[in-house]
Amino acid sequence: MPDHDAAMLVHYLVVGAMLFGLGATGFLARRNIIVMFLCAEMMLQGVSLSLVAWSRYHDDFGGQLLVLFIIAVAACEAAIALALVLMLFRRRGSLDIVLWQDLREADQPPAVDRELPESPPEPAPEWPRLAPAGRQPEVPREETEYRPHV
Amino acid sequence: MIDARIIILLAVLLGGAGVWQMLPRGAARGRATGAVLAAASLGLFASQLPGWSDWVAGALFYVLAGVTLASAACTISFRSPVYAAIWFGMSLLGTAGLFLTQGAQFLAVATVVVYAGAILVTFLFVLMLAEPTGRAHYDRVSWEALVSASCGAAFVGVLTATLLGVVTVQGDYPGFRGEAREDRTVPFGPPGRLVRPGNLPGQTQQGQVLADEHVKALGDALFGRHLIAVQVAGVLLLAALVGAAVIVGRSRGPLVGPPAGPPHGALGTLPDHQGPGGDGHA
């Protein structure tokens, strides 16, 4: 049934293209380095989905094997990217990609952030109040140092 | 009857506008509006796709695809990077389900294990180092949200229009069906049960991908025909491992950077990292 197979193939290819498009949009728009990395992985997922659909359509394992190698390369990429993100975070103390804009072309103007209106502060969380029972436990002093809040 | 191209164009425009509304844009809040627009766009796209002969398979596909795409949209639109990572994991699960419906059982499991189990968790660890709450300034704004969404929507539109044009000629695209490829000689690996690369859509040989012994057949293909590629992938993994260790272990600064980065614009000065180093982390 080549017609049915072709119809099924088209569905999966459209979803793969949409995943790729969403990933590309996020990669272009977001400023958090890690979210940019996740968007790159999402583009890989879109391509993988297309490859698997083609593999089913041709009844050939080539597409699935290529996806296997994509997964291997993505694992390598994640390891290297994790190391790089840690290094970048150590250097600038933030995951903002704009802090690395001195890597841009020489004649490009720097990106200047527009002043955002301050978002309204979120209301303090309402913790449940328990009836006091017993005496208050003593919290070790060193524990309060590295655990500032719950 | 409206022309299909008009509907596709409308769907692309709606989808682009929806994604643009959903992206974080400072104080503007349009996530609900964007979600409605994007859902309408998906419906228009779905109306142009060919129908399913089996309604159970169609319903399964639409549920899985909806979960995948909605989670992907949430990934790029949520401000908190932790939520974005978790939604990305949900999108991965949807993708794994789509793999499963296409007969790629091993790949579905491998995706869940490798991506959701290893890569995503590792990046959640890194996110814990930074500000995970989404209150950071750079998480609340986007680069050129309108242009980015337009680029993505144009890409999807071009691909979709091309695809649907292909389908209307009933798969008889030139140069594809006519030339039957020969059964190529396999340069490496043992001869025997190898996947023939010449299964074209019109041919009758069926049931390789959907065979019962799926993993066995996949392993035959992987370690027979593609044995050298497997070796190269292993070397690549090793090189990545060594490279990551070298990159991270080179400097012995504090694991967590200074609490406040340099102000925007003061990019020439690097913060000094001669803190209490040497605490032994790698």
Interface residues (C-beta under 8 A of the other chain):
Chain A: M1 P2 D3 H4 D5 A6 A7 M8 V10 H11 Y12 L13 V14 V15 A17 M18 L19 F20 G21 L22 G23 A24 T25 G26 L28 A29 R30 R31 N32 I34 V35 F37 L38 C39 E41 M42 Q45 S48 L49 V52 A53 S55 R56 Y57 H58 D59 D60 F61 G62 Q64 L65 V67 L68 F69 I71 A72 V73 A74 A75 C76 E77 A78 A79 I80 L82 A83 L84 V85 L86 M87 F89 R90 R91 R92 G93 S94 L95 D96 I97 V98 L99 Q101 D102 P110 A111 V112 D113 R114 L116 P117 S119
Chain B: V19 L23 G26 A27 F45 L49 P50 G51 W52 S53 A57 F61 A65 T68 L69 A72 A73 T75 I76 P81 A84 A85 F88 S91 L92 T95 L98 F99 Q102 G103 A104 F106 L107 A110 T111 V114 Y115 A118 I119 T122 F123 V126 L127 L129 A130 E131 A136 H137 Y138 D139 R140 V141 S142 W143 E144 A145 V147 S148 A149 C151 G152 A153 F155 V156 L159 T160 L163 L164 V166 V167 Q170 G171 V195 R196 P197 N199 L200 P201 G202 Q205 Q206 G207 Q208 V209 L210 A217 L218 A221 L222 H226 A229 A233 L236 L237 A239 A240 L241 G243 A244 A245 I247 V248 S251 G253 P254 L255 G257 P258 P259 A260 G261 P262 H264 G265 L267 G268 L270 P271 H273
